[in-house]
Amino acid sequence: MREDRQRLDKWLWFARFARTRSLAARLASDGFVRVNGSRVENPAKGIGIGDVVTVAAPHGTLAVRVLDLGLRRGSAPEARLLYDDLPGAARPDSSPE
């Protein structure tokens, strides 16, 4: 893979969207992740700086823009530097009544 790209599962783990890399891979393979609006089922999908990653979690949906690819899994404040929250993207899971 080119140096300006990183595997989606690795980035999700570095950015602390999953506790383990295997859980990050499962998020992608189970269809809970979108990259630039397209559903991703391959954890090895390459992402780059500027891509929009959307993660659907039980507590809500979070959309972020990739700011950096990261070199390792660091502390939470360090992981937070890898992405920028998109306005209005963090929505609690709610169903219309």
C-alpha positions as CSV (number, residue, x, y, z in Angstrom):
1,M,0.0,0.0,0.0
2,R,1.2,3.5,-0.8
3,E,2.6,5.6,2.1
4,D,-0.2,8.1,1.8
5,R,-2.8,5.4,2.5
6,Q,-3.5,3.2,5.5
7,R,-5.6,0.2,6.1
8,L,-9.0,1.2,7.4
9,D,-8.9,-1.3,10.3
10,K,-5.5,-0.1,11.4
11,W,-6.6,3.5,11.3
12,L,-9.8,2.8,13.3
13,W,-7.7,1.1,15.9
14,F,-5.1,3.9,16.0
15,A,-7.9,6.5,16.3
16,R,-9.5,4.4,19.1
17,F,-12.8,3.6,17.4
18,A,-12.2,0.0,18.5
19,R,-10.3,-1.5,21.4
20,T,-8.5,-4.1,19.3
21,R,-7.5,-4.2,15.6
22,S,-9.6,-7.4,15.1
23,L,-12.7,-5.5,16.4
24,A,-11.9,-2.7,14.0
25,A,-11.7,-5.2,11.2
26,R,-15.0,-6.7,12.2
27,L,-16.7,-3.2,12.3
28,A,-15.7,-2.8,8.6
29,S,-16.4,-6.4,7.5
30,D,-19.9,-6.3,9.2
31,G,-20.7,-3.1,7.2
32,F,-20.7,-0.6,10.1
33,V,-18.2,1.7,8.4
34,R,-18.5,4.0,5.3
35,V,-15.7,5.9,3.6
36,N,-16.7,8.9,1.6
37,G,-20.3,7.7,1.7
38,S,-19.6,4.2,0.4
39,R,-20.2,1.2,2.6
40,V,-16.9,-0.7,3.2
41,E,-16.8,-4.4,3.9
42,N,-13.1,-4.9,3.3
43,P,-11.0,-4.0,6.4
44,A,-7.9,-3.6,4.1
45,K,-9.5,-0.7,2.2
46,G,-7.0,2.1,2.0
47,I,-7.9,5.5,3.4
48,G,-6.1,8.8,3.2
49,I,-6.0,12.2,4.6
50,G,-9.1,14.1,3.8
51,D,-11.4,11.0,3.6
52,V,-14.6,11.1,5.5
53,V,-15.1,8.0,7.7
54,T,-18.5,7.3,9.2
55,V,-18.9,4.7,11.9
56,A,-22.3,3.4,13.0
57,A,-22.2,2.4,16.7
58,P,-25.0,1.2,19.0
59,H,-25.0,4.6,20.8
60,G,-25.0,6.7,17.6
61,T,-23.3,7.5,14.3
62,L,-20.1,9.5,14.2
63,A,-18.6,11.0,11.0
64,V,-15.0,12.3,11.0
65,R,-12.5,13.7,8.5
66,V,-9.1,12.0,8.5
67,L,-6.4,14.5,9.4
68,D,-3.5,12.1,9.8
69,L,-2.8,8.4,9.4
70,G,-0.8,7.8,12.6
71,L,2.2,5.6,13.2
72,R,1.0,3.8,16.3
73,R,-1.8,3.4,18.8
74,G,-1.2,6.1,21.4
75,S,-3.1,7.8,24.2
76,A,-6.6,9.1,23.7
77,P,-5.4,12.7,23.2
78,E,-2.9,11.5,20.6
79,A,-5.6,9.5,18.8
80,R,-7.9,12.6,18.8
81,L,-5.3,14.3,16.5
82,L,-6.0,11.8,13.8
83,Y,-9.5,13.1,12.9
84,D,-11.8,16.1,13.1
85,D,-15.5,15.7,14.0
86,L,-17.8,16.8,11.3
87,P,-20.5,19.3,12.4
88,G,-23.9,17.6,13.1
89,A,-22.5,14.1,12.5
90,A,-22.6,12.8,16.1
91,R,-26.2,11.7,16.5
92,P,-27.6,9.6,19.3
93,D,-29.4,6.6,18.1
94,S,-33.1,7.6,17.9
95,S,-36.0,6.2,16.0
96,P,-38.8,8.4,14.7
97,E,-42.1,7.7,16.4
